[in-house]
Amino acid sequence: MTGRAGGLDWAGLMRAGLQGLRLHPDQFWALTPAELGLMLGMGPTAPRMTRDRLADLAARYPDAPAPAGVVLAETTGDHQDDHT
């Protein structure tokens, strides 16, 4: 994403955004370089979920029973959005 002098490679970014992602120019210019990089699959990614990572997360955030009288999830499938 960087050009020769360490700046952004605008020609390459425009080509990737306008041709590769088929963005409209106003959509392209509304993005930050970080957002464009994310859309192009560039930049930092989350580490893979391995068994060891899952075990670490489970140890750090163990399941705990809900306090008495607290409902954490709906138990019926009768939920309707407010927008219906």
Secondary structure, 3 states (H helix, E strand, C coil): CECCCCCECHHHHHHHHHHHCCCCHHHHHHCCHHHHHHHCCCCCCCCCCCHHHHHHHHHHCCCCCCCCCCCCCCCCCCCCCCCC
